[in-house]
Amino acid sequence: MAGTGSGADVYFPIADATVSPLLLALLGVVVGTMTGFFGVGGGFLITGGLLVLGVPTIYAVGTGLLMVMGTAITSTLRHRRLGNVDLRLAMLIVSGTIPGVFAGERVNATLAEAGIAGPVIGAVYFVLLLSLGSLMVGNWLRRLRYSPGPRLSGGLPGWFQAVRLGPSKLSLPRVGEINLRPAFANAGIAEMSVLVPMLAGLFIGFIAALLGAGGGFLLMPFLVYGLGIPPAVAIGTDLFQIIITGTLGAFLYSLSGNVDPVIAVIMFAAASVGTQMGALATRFVNAARILGLFGLTVLNAGVAVGLGQLARAIGSDTLALVGQLLLLGVSGMVALTILALLGLAIVVQARRGRRLAHLRRMRRAGRMMEGQRTPASSGG
């Protein structure tokens, strides 16, 4: 399969694709930074990027899931240390995600056997990314405000938290009574039916396995806009479930031989550099910027994937190159913006720390001078 056409391209026999390792590494760094910052496994960028770079659809999906698993693990560990994971909510989401992944993988295999996986998955990617990105960027531009956690009583969060699905309690022999409308402390939710995150996980798991993503590009906005969870906690919780989704999805695709581990290793080595910095940046960057940059990234990925699919349909190398530059260029600029915001915050904190240290030294010097003057005055 034709790749990008540069002299530095390498042939990967498992995926039967010729791709530049430099572009794979660049995509890995961008994905790693955004995984730690946005709380998504980067699957919508990884798989979309591999499609744009010329990797066959089924291998782009399988390899994307393997990469999602690796980047999510490193980022989740960082967010767990920062206290940004609601384990109860994440486990309920995962309980719905697992059957969804099995269903999505079977549908994808059926599409591949019919020879229509590429057009169908490309079209779904294009519609989902473009729609979600447009909504998020639109909200950002309109400067819509939200109050995370239990203070947000209206709109979608109020509805999802108040909706009655199934019984409120369940009695089991030798176990006792189980509350089916528990509180989620880290997420700031006082009460919610367990079926809400389970059904959300079912849908997201299906889409994740179908598209080769971790589902984070859908779950993170749902947690923030749908449930009213603070973005930092939404990011950590999302990443936790992505570990399960990515691991299970990568295992299923590996059994079918639809994963290229060499491509995944190149990308993961580069991505590991960005994940820690991206996670750290969430401590210093306000929520509005996180959501706005995420929406811009998703919207750009949708346009790039659409151009890549159109290039394949009409056989245009020029259009394929435009798609590559758009995906890697804009996503790279967003990643650089994240790192710049982190660097600025560190510099500001360092200056503040030096200023406080100087004030403390001045106070100590003042107290010492007062102590020296006191004996002299008492002796007079």
Solvent accessible surface area in square Angstrom, and as a share of the most:
residue,aa,sasa,rsa
1,M,101,0.45
2,A,85,0.66
3,G,26,0.25
4,T,34,0.20
5,G,72,0.69
6,S,56,0.36
7,G,91,0.88
8,A,65,0.51
9,D,29,0.15
10,V,67,0.39
11,Y,116,0.44
12,F,7,0.03
13,P,97,0.61
14,I,80,0.40
15,A,0,0.00
16,D,69,0.36
17,A,0,0.00
18,T,39,0.23
19,V,0,0.00
20,S,5,0.03
21,P,40,0.25
22,L,135,0.67
23,L,44,0.22
24,L,0,0.00
25,A,29,0.23
26,L,80,0.40
27,L,0,0.00
28,G,0,0.00
29,V,57,0.33
30,V,4,0.02
31,V,0,0.00
32,G,0,0.00
33,T,0,0.00
34,M,0,0.00
35,T,0,0.00
36,G,0,0.00
37,F,0,0.00
38,F,0,0.00
39,G,0,0.00
40,V,1,0.00
41,G,1,0.01
42,G,0,0.00
43,G,2,0.02
44,F,1,0.00
45,L,0,0.00
46,I,0,0.00
47,T,0,0.00
48,G,0,0.00
49,G,0,0.00
50,L,0,0.00
51,L,6,0.03
52,V,9,0.05
53,L,2,0.01
54,G,10,0.09
55,V,0,0.00
56,P,28,0.17
57,T,13,0.07
58,I,30,0.15
59,Y,45,0.17
60,A,0,0.00
61,V,0,0.00
62,G,0,0.00
63,T,0,0.00
64,G,0,0.00
65,L,0,0.00
66,L,43,0.21
67,M,2,0.01
68,V,0,0.00
69,M,46,0.21
70,G,11,0.11
71,T,0,0.00
72,A,0,0.00
73,I,68,0.34
74,T,31,0.18
75,S,0,0.00
76,T,8,0.05
77,L,103,0.51
78,R,57,0.21
79,H,0,0.00
80,R,123,0.45
81,R,156,0.57
82,L,46,0.23
83,G,44,0.42
84,N,17,0.09
85,V,2,0.01
86,D,6,0.03
87,L,71,0.35
88,R,130,0.47
89,L,0,0.00
90,A,0,0.00
91,M,102,0.46
92,L,34,0.17
93,I,1,0.00
94,V,8,0.04
95,S,52,0.33
96,G,6,0.05
97,T,0,0.00
98,I,68,0.34
99,P,65,0.41
100,G,1,0.01
101,V,1,0.00
102,F,96,0.40
103,A,46,0.36
104,G,0,0.00
105,E,11,0.05
106,R,136,0.50
107,V,57,0.33
108,N,0,0.00
109,A,20,0.15
110,T,84,0.49
111,L,29,0.14
112,A,40,0.31
113,E,149,0.67
114,A,68,0.53
115,G,63,0.61
116,I,80,0.41
117,A,8,0.06
118,G,17,0.16
119,P,91,0.57
120,V,50,0.29
121,I,0,0.00
122,G,1,0.00
123,A,54,0.42
124,V,44,0.25
125,Y,0,0.00
126,F,75,0.31
127,V,90,0.52
128,L,40,0.20
129,L,0,0.00
130,L,53,0.27
131,S,55,0.36
132,L,28,0.14
133,G,0,0.00
134,S,56,0.36
135,L,119,0.59
136,M,4,0.02
137,V,21,0.12
138,G,18,0.17
139,N,33,0.17
140,W,92,0.32
141,L,131,0.65
142,R,153,0.56
143,R,175,0.64
144,L,103,0.51
145,R,188,0.69
146,Y,63,0.24
147,S,48,0.31
148,P,34,0.22
149,G,3,0.03
150,P,80,0.50
151,R,176,0.64
152,L,40,0.20
153,S,94,0.61
154,G,41,0.39
155,G,65,0.63
156,L,103,0.51
157,P,7,0.05
158,G,15,0.15
159,W,148,0.52
160,F,42,0.18
161,Q,26,0.11
162,A,64,0.50
163,V,27,0.15
164,R,156,0.57
165,L,61,0.30
166,G,55,0.53
167,P,85,0.53
168,S,48,0.31
169,K,117,0.50
170,L,77,0.38
171,S,83,0.53
172,L,72,0.36
173,P,117,0.73
174,R,253,0.92
175,V,103,0.59
176,G,36,0.34
177,E,118,0.53
178,I,63,0.32
179,N,78,0.40
180,L,32,0.16
181,R,14,0.05
182,P,13,0.08
183,A,48,0.37
184,F,1,0.00
185,A,93,0.72
186,N,73,0.37
187,A,0,0.00
188,G,20,0.19
189,I,3,0.02
190,A,75,0.58
191,E,78,0.35
192,M,0,0.00
193,S,2,0.01
194,V,18,0.10
195,L,64,0.32
196,V,9,0.05
197,P,0,0.00
198,M,61,0.27
199,L,94,0.47
200,A,17,0.13
201,G,0,0.00
202,L,79,0.39
203,F,116,0.48
204,I,6,0.03
205,G,0,0.00
206,F,61,0.25
207,I,15,0.07
208,A,0,0.00
209,A,1,0.00
210,L,12,0.06
211,L,0,0.00
212,G,0,0.00
213,A,1,0.00
214,G,1,0.01
215,G,0,0.00
216,G,2,0.02
217,F,2,0.01
218,L,25,0.13
219,L,0,0.00
220,M,0,0.00
221,P,8,0.05
222,F,43,0.18
223,L,0,0.00
224,V,1,0.01
225,Y,64,0.25
226,G,3,0.03
227,L,0,0.00
228,G,0,0.00
229,I,0,0.00
230,P,36,0.23
231,P,10,0.06
232,A,32,0.25
233,V,17,0.09
234,A,0,0.00
235,I,0,0.00
236,G,0,0.00
237,T,0,0.00
238,D,0,0.00
239,L,0,0.00
240,F,44,0.18
241,Q,0,0.00
242,I,0,0.00
243,I,35,0.18
244,I,54,0.28
245,T,1,0.01
246,G,0,0.00
247,T,60,0.35
248,L,33,0.17
249,G,0,0.00
250,A,3,0.03
251,F,115,0.48
252,L,23,0.11
253,Y,3,0.01
254,S,56,0.36
255,L,125,0.62
256,S,60,0.39
257,G,43,0.41
258,N,28,0.14
259,V,15,0.09
260,D,1,0.00
261,P,60,0.38
262,V,80,0.46
263,I,0,0.00
264,A,5,0.04
265,V,101,0.58
266,I,48,0.25
267,M,0,0.00
268,F,71,0.30
269,A,65,0.51
270,A,16,0.12
271,A,0,0.00
272,S,44,0.28
273,V,93,0.53
274,G,0,0.00
275,T,0,0.00
276,Q,70,0.31
277,M,70,0.31
278,G,0,0.00
279,A,0,0.00
280,L,42,0.21
281,A,0,0.00
282,T,11,0.06
283,R,151,0.55
284,F,63,0.26
285,V,11,0.06
286,N,83,0.43
287,A,32,0.25
288,A,41,0.32
289,R,115,0.42
290,I,4,0.02
291,L,9,0.05
292,G,0,0.00
293,L,18,0.09
294,F,0,0.00
295,G,0,0.00
296,L,66,0.33
297,T,0,0.00
298,V,0,0.00
299,L,45,0.22
300,N,10,0.05
301,A,0,0.00
302,G,0,0.00
303,V,56,0.32
304,A,0,0.00
305,V,2,0.01
306,G,16,0.16
307,L,39,0.20
308,G,8,0.07
309,Q,38,0.17
310,L,90,0.45
311,A,4,0.03
312,R,88,0.32
313,A,85,0.66
314,I,110,0.56
315,G,63,0.60
316,S,32,0.20
317,D,122,0.63
318,T,101,0.59
319,L,37,0.19
320,A,25,0.19
321,L,90,0.45
322,V,68,0.39
323,G,0,0.00
324,Q,12,0.05
325,L,116,0.58
326,L,51,0.26
327,L,1,0.01
328,L,14,0.07
329,G,35,0.34
330,V,39,0.23
331,S,0,0.00
332,G,14,0.13
333,M,132,0.59
334,V,5,0.03
335,A,6,0.04
336,L,119,0.59
337,T,55,0.32
338,I,0,0.00
339,L,50,0.25
340,A,64,0.49
341,L,30,0.15
342,L,11,0.05
343,G,31,0.30
344,L,109,0.54
345,A,19,0.15
346,I,82,0.41
347,V,69,0.39
348,V,63,0.36
349,Q,95,0.42
350,A,44,0.34
351,R,140,0.51
352,R,123,0.45
353,G,34,0.33
354,R,149,0.54
355,R,141,0.51
356,L,87,0.43
357,A,29,0.22
358,H,91,0.41
359,L,74,0.37
360,R,120,0.44
361,R,129,0.47
362,M,114,0.51
363,R,141,0.51
364,R,120,0.44
365,A,46,0.36
366,G,31,0.30
367,R,150,0.55
368,M,126,0.56
369,M,109,0.49
370,E,96,0.43
371,G,43,0.42
372,Q,127,0.57
373,R,126,0.46
374,T,82,0.48
375,P,84,0.53
376,A,75,0.58
377,S,86,0.55
378,S,90,0.58
379,G,70,0.67
380,G,104,1.00
